[in-house]
């Protein structure tokens, strides 16, 4: 469910939505309460984290959440 919303905000940029959801879950245990604007901002923050930490770390994090 969240990954579809993330894909919408990516606008074709090549990031794995699982990676973004995983990093969002580090900040928020549940994502249901986030309004659309906050969710979109968090997607951008997570893109920055992925760029800084790398895809290997993003994959490890996503797997830790069962994504």
C-alpha positions as CSV (number, residue, x, y, z in Angstrom):
1,X,0.0,0.0,0.0
2,X,2.6,2.6,1.0
3,X,4.9,1.5,-1.8
4,X,2.3,2.6,-4.4
5,X,2.1,6.0,-2.8
6,X,5.9,6.2,-2.8
7,X,6.0,5.3,-6.5
8,X,3.6,8.1,-7.2
9,X,5.9,10.6,-5.4
10,X,9.0,9.3,-7.2
11,X,7.8,10.4,-10.5
12,X,9.9,7.9,-12.4
13,X,13.1,8.3,-10.4
14,X,14.9,5.1,-10.0
15,X,14.6,4.3,-6.3
16,X,13.3,1.1,-4.7
17,X,10.1,2.0,-2.8
18,X,10.9,-0.7,-0.3
19,X,14.1,1.2,0.6
20,X,12.2,4.4,1.1
21,X,9.5,2.8,3.2
22,X,12.2,1.1,5.3
23,X,13.8,4.4,6.1
24,X,10.5,6.0,6.8
25,X,9.8,3.3,9.3
26,X,13.0,4.2,11.2
27,X,11.4,7.6,12.0
28,X,7.7,6.5,12.2
29,X,6.6,3.1,13.4
30,X,3.4,3.5,11.5
31,X,2.8,5.6,8.5
32,X,-1.0,5.8,8.6
33,X,-1.1,9.1,10.5
34,X,1.0,11.0,8.0
35,X,-0.8,13.5,5.8
36,X,0.0,13.6,2.1
37,X,2.3,16.6,2.3
38,X,4.3,15.1,5.2
39,X,4.5,11.8,3.5
40,X,5.8,13.4,0.3
41,X,8.4,15.4,2.3
42,X,9.5,12.2,4.0
43,X,10.0,10.5,0.7
44,X,12.4,13.2,-0.3
45,X,14.3,12.9,3.0
46,X,14.7,9.2,2.5
47,X,16.0,9.7,-1.0
48,X,18.7,11.9,0.5
49,X,19.5,9.1,3.1
50,X,19.7,6.5,0.3
51,X,22.0,8.8,-1.7
52,X,24.3,9.2,1.4
53,X,24.2,5.7,2.8
54,X,24.0,3.7,-0.4
55,X,21.7,1.1,-1.8
56,X,23.4,-1.8,0.0
57,X,22.6,-0.2,3.4
58,X,19.1,0.7,2.2
59,X,18.5,-2.9,1.3
60,X,19.6,-4.2,4.7
61,X,17.4,-1.7,6.4
62,X,14.3,-2.7,4.2
63,X,14.9,-6.4,4.9
64,X,15.1,-5.6,8.7
65,X,11.4,-4.5,8.4
66,X,10.5,-7.5,6.3
67,X,10.1,-5.5,3.1
